[in-house]
């Protein structure tokens, strides 16, 4: 992650009862600020239907969020990101591309987004290979969604929402962007 993003210029740590420590690192690159979780991948995610979680094998991920700097107090996203990163340990969910994650409140003050779409890895940060039998750590981008976009995604799917964003030329890094037309 540091190879792709450089040195963080800020970090915050959160610990939830019964979970490992989660850090959120902030990186500035021009007019873009990126937030990355650290610690989510310390344990593999387990299938919530499994009776016993495998302590070694299973998917490992960290989350990445990129937004335009300066227009909003996006640093307030640190706690919501930590909450999302702790969700596999707290709620037993497996975070994977195409999933929706909802924090139930704006991601930062004044944000029209309360949830994110988990996108495919492999763009900004390459997978981090670990010694066998550990799965590699995948760095999953998060795309902020308005409540209406999240509802539309539940009906039509992640691919359809991403195509809608692309067709409309949506700037997914705009911290106050308007919802994409969904009719």
Order of alpha helices (4+ residues) and beta strands (2+ residues): alpha-beta-beta-beta-beta-alpha-beta-beta-beta-alpha-alpha
